[in-house]
């Protein structure tokens, strides 16, 4: 039993090393993007604790890029997952079944439950951060975790705190 666990741990460590090596090719570029667009995003493993508090916005000429990103993110949210308007509808595949009043009522109740869960789980805050990361680094991840109080909880790790890759079946894998 413990041999299997040790084998899986070694496999995960090996995978992390491979993914870390692959990501290292892009770290300098990502750091340049962060310094030019949003120095508060990205984790570039500053080892010196004195460096953590220093200003990082020295490369800013003006805030045009921040305004453009904010408009872009707002437009994507409005078009895909706005909390202020319906952006999904639950229905059965069988159109005949959806004609039943009981089925429509059930679908409506489930829809409202899902909306409540999304509101209470920080989903909309996570989507905003996700799109901010995406428009800064062209890569982003949303992590969904079980949460006893709100069913699920969503969070968005920043660049440098996760690793992405594909297995032999081109199934994505994420370590954070």
N, C-alpha and C positions, 0 to 999 in steps of 0.2 A: 504493500500500500504506500509506504513512504517513498519507495523507489519511483513509483509513478508520479507522485507529487514533486519530488526533486527533479525528475525528468521534465515535467511541465514547467517548473520554475526556470530551469536552465534554458528551455525553449523560449520562454518569454524574455529572459535576459538577452538571449542571442538575437531575437527579433528586435528588441529595443535598440541594441547596438547597431544592427543593420539600418533601422529606421533613423537613428540618430546620425549615422554617417551620411545617409541620403539627405536629411534635412540640413546638415551643415553646409551643403552646397548653396542653400538658399538663405541662410541666416544673415549674411552680410547685406544682401539685397533687402530682406525684410526689415533689418535694422535701419537701413537708409530710408525705406518707406515710412517707418514709424517716426524717425526724426524729422522727416519732411512733411508728414501729414498729421500725425497724432502721437506725440512722444509719450503719452500715458498708456498706449497700447503696446503690447509685446513684452515678453520677458526674455531679456538677453543675458541672464545670469551674471549680473554685475557682482563680482566677488568682493569688492571693497565696499564696506558699508557706508563710507563717506560719499561714494558716488550715488547712492540711492536718493539722496535729497537734493542733489544739484539740479539746476535748470537744464532742460533738454530741448528747449524750443529755439535754440540759436539759429536754426536754418529757416525759420519762418520769415518770409518776405511780407506777406499779409495773410489774412484769413480766408481768402477766396476758395482755396481747396477745401477748407472745413465747411464753408457754406455749401459748396457744390456737393460734398459728400452727404451733408444733412438733407439737402433737397432730394438727392438720389435715394437715400434710405427711406425718407418719408414717402416718396412716390412708390417705392417697391412695397412698403407696408400697406399703403392705401390700396394698391392694386392686388395684393395677394392675401393679406391676413389682418385687415383692419379690425380692431376691437369694437369699433363704433358701427359697423354694418355687417350683415350676414355674409360670410365668405365660404361657408360650407353648408350643405344640406344633406341630411341622412335619408336615404331611400332604399328600398329593396330593389334587387335586380329585376324581380318580377313586377312589371307595371300593373298587372291585374291585381296583385296583392296590395299594391299601394292605393288602390281604389277603396279598400276597406277602411271605414272610419276608425276602427280599433287600431289598425296598423299605422295609419297616419298619426293618430294620437300618441301611440307608443314611440314612433320615430321622433315626434316633436319633443316628447319628454326626455328622450335620450339626448337629443340635440341640446336642449337646455342644460342637462347635466354636464355634457362635454364642455359647453361654454362656461359654466361655473367652475369646472375643474381648471380650464385654461386660465381663467381670470385669477384664481387663487394660487396657481402654481408658478407664477412669474413667467409664464409663457411669452407674454407680449414684451416684457422687458428683455427676455432672452432673444427674441426675434430681432429687436432693435440692436442689441449688442452683436448678434450674429451677422446682420447685414452691415454693421459698422466694420467688423473684422473683415468681412468678405470684400467690401469696397476699399479697404486699406491694403490687405495682404493677398487678395484673390483666393484665400482659403479660410474656411471657418468650420467650426464644429459646435453642435448643440448637444449637450449631454442631458439625458433624461434619467432621473433617479427616482426610485420609490420614495414616497413620503407619507408617513402615517397620518398627518393632519390634512394634507391636500391631495392625496392619492399619488401625485407625481410632483416633481420639482425639476425645473429646467435651469441650466446654467451654461455659460459660454466661456470656455477657457481661451485665453489669449495666445497669440503666436509664441512659441517657445516653451509652452507647457504641455503640449501634446505631440504625438507622432502619428502620421497617417501612412497607410500603405495598402497594397492589394496582395491577396494570396494568389496561388496558382489558378484559381477559378475567377480571378478578378473581382473577388468580393472584398469590399473595403474593410479595413481594420483600423481601429483607433486605440491608442494607449494614452492615458493621461494621468 
